[in-house]
């Protein structure tokens, strides 16, 4: 099935040698015309050089390219890291024929923290990527592959919207499988559209979509130094900036697409065997529902219980209780994969073997937790905690 790519973008993904594996590690995205760009970023106080650079350049209305390297985070690398990020932007502008300036380039990096970039390899990679730019699906897929690190496979999503005869396309690529506990957006994600958006629209819509998707996922709750989510809108579909009515339709599709992408990340969590969806209802506020959901999601006892197919409801309701949010124990109820395990503050009889089998036999586990009689709710996605996750992360740099 073909991917509907937005008009006016070109892509490339090549191997420059940054990764010892020899896999693709330089991704380049170019807009043929100036694009409105917005970004949301990590809330970690220790941030990578590319995050500092992108924060200073977004939102804006004339971005022409995004350069991404994988295999090296360029984080905690001091002044050298900042200069390397700037040089990557200059190299892109130069390699693309001086059609634009380095100030119109955004940069993202991902990989091991604390190592300076091998700039000769990066320079070679940027030059090769600029020569390989194309607007077809294979070029897009190469670019999506080049941003990956420990991911098992590429993470992409696309959609199109018919706004009264004007078709708008959106496509996105993301990466992430470990160090997942976003508090802004995601690990790395780039959303591209040929819709026309103002800078204010782009920033607001991106933040709203992030809050419903990437800010509701976790693997181990570790907020990265490099988390970046970018939106580029080049207006090549034709017509003016979206009207209020069109904006609502755009946000709906953008949110659905980013949720689809966000769920792929914990599903691909390092060593994961289950994607866990936690639906919290009955809270007094959306913020409270979000905090309860994330607390349950980040409980190692909950995560290991799901890995072992153990319907241990006590771990889940107790995690809700220490989230620091007011709950009504008289209304506290829990269902796992449709099995009622706890109801209105009291344990109930249930078929433990059948509940266990439903967890063991399905990749996805649904936890439905009612915490009161309020109207606020939140859905959060996470992964189980496995011995393979521990092994992988204990050997990550050695």
Buried (B, 14 or more C-beta within 10 A) or exposed (E): EEBBBBBBBBBBBBBBBBBEEEBBBBBBBBBBEBBBBBBBBBEBEEBBBBBBBBBEBBBBBBBBBBBBBBBBBBBBBEEEBBBBBBBBBBBBBBBBEEEBEBBBBBBBBBBEBEBEBBBEBBBBBBBBBBEBBEBEBEBBBBBBBBBBBBBEEBBBBBBBBEBEEBBBBBBBBBBBBBBBBBBBBBBBBBBBBBBBBBBEBBBBBBBBBBBBBBBBBBBBBBBBBBBBBBBBBBBBBEBEBBEEEBBEBBBEBBBBBBBBBBBBBBBBBBBBBBBBBBBBBBBBBBEBBBBBBBBBBBBEBBBBBBBBBBBBBEBBBBBBBEBEBEBBEEBBBBBBBEBBBBBEEEEEEBEBEEBBBBBBEEEEBBBBBBBBEBEBBBBBBBBBBBEEBEEBBEEEEE
